[in-house]
Amino acid sequence: MAFYFSEPSHTFGEYLLVPGYSSENCIPSNVSLRTPLVRFNKKGGEEPAISMNIPMVSAVMQAVSDDKLAIALAKEGGISFIYGSQSIEDQAAMVARVKSYKAGYVTSDSNVRPDQTLEEVIALSEKTGHSTCAVTEDGSAHGKLVGIITSKDFRISHCKSGAKVSEYMTPLSDMAVGHEGITLSEANEIIWDKKVNQLPVIDKDGKLVSLIFRKDYSTHETYPNELLDSNHRYIVGAGINTRDYMERVPALIEAGADVFVLDSSEGYSYWQAKALKDIHEKFGKDVKVGAGNVVDAEGFRFLAEAGADFVKIGIGGGSICITREQKGIGRGQATATIEVAKARDEYFKETGIYVPVCSDGGIVHDYHVTLALAMGADFVMLGRYFARFEESPSNKLVVNGQYVKEYWGEGSNRARNWQRYDLGGKKGMAFEEGVDSYVPYAGHLHDGVGMTLKKVAHTMCNCGALTIPELQEKAKLTLVSSVSITEGGAHDVIVKNTSLQS
Ligand code: RVP
């Protein structure tokens, strides 16, 4: 006989948090949103190999996660999973662009040899727009550094024609330099101590690696949560599928991807377990792979035992998703999150291993992020939310006098990501499980994420929690009736400024 879940399944809009006691310490500036991304031996006191500074990742979607959005999100402390519904080469190139982007560390594009003339320095500066030139033995960006010359080092009208760079440059012996591996804050200390405007970074052979400019450090300070790897590069993830992972994964590792996720609408399958096993056997356990999506304890247990580094929750709750209508599978996102998080805790009690869980899809309001965390999610994945920002890959248009961005599902005819809905066997049997749509344009990601997280931190304080684990422990959640949902918005008044409603 079929199994019936005894309760109806619910979604985020049906819940509210009931405040707990806030102590004097419980203020938003004391809140930490740091959260684990991948499995770790929590009982044994191990630290996760990757954690995030904010509990947000961007969806594995063409309309959401390219290199530009990945950089913007890593600056805020989260991770993008670059979409896999493109060729291996194109996806690897996107990952490589994120990894080679170094905020604050600039590859010098104005370089001269010591035997070049000041006229050549001026011509180069006019071309690049930079007044600082690195002087290297062979005039290349990574040649052996011998000095630095800036427009302030000479007055061309007072120099004889053909005067050489070597006569006017600041030689290496008189310069402050940083050594490869230096952090931006260490570099900043030197820049201020030595009263210089830039600091060349050299490797052990004296070759130029990069330049750090005084002005760039202040930009870096705008992003105190930025998520960096041990080489100060932004952390980035990539979506993979259960068909071509043996070719895709090594190419993405080579490009520098830090973490993978098996991108599938339904993850409780032989194919996901096989992919996890094959990847870990062939490329090692250090290669981190999340899996999903599942919506119950059984699905979680299956993927955790198969070696998933994190497990993604959600079927049919995505804003552009019509899976429930098309196939009749799925579960309310709140109920699924609560049950899977409980299964994660049970698995931890039994094994000592903590497998983070991600609530994926269906986040409509900022407070839904807090609800998902309170229900036990370690982090959330968002598609619609990020698609609205300037940095997302999709087109910005004007529709009915309003700025919008395009947003389409991976299961739509537009994306044609049929591998996401693949159950193995013969290909080409797909039907649409997603739609093509517009979402209101929402400006820059930095401002949007900043506002969302401000609200999350405030609500956490209302619940008496300064960390995500504390929120999960202390949160008191209540189901609300449809009548009290109406009560939650402005009601029985004529609202003057509609922007107040957002
Ligand atoms: P949302 O944030 O509500 O826009 O949901 C995004 C999620 O929806 C994705 O992370 C993915 O799990 C799911 N998705 C993506 N494409 C489709 C589809 O075409 N059905 N669904």
Residues whose N, C-alpha, C, O or C-beta is under 5 A from the ligand:
A	BS01	RVP	A59 V60 G317 G318 S319 I320 C321 I322 D360 G361 G362 I363 M381 L382 G383 R384 Y385 G409 E410 G411 S412 E433 G434 V435
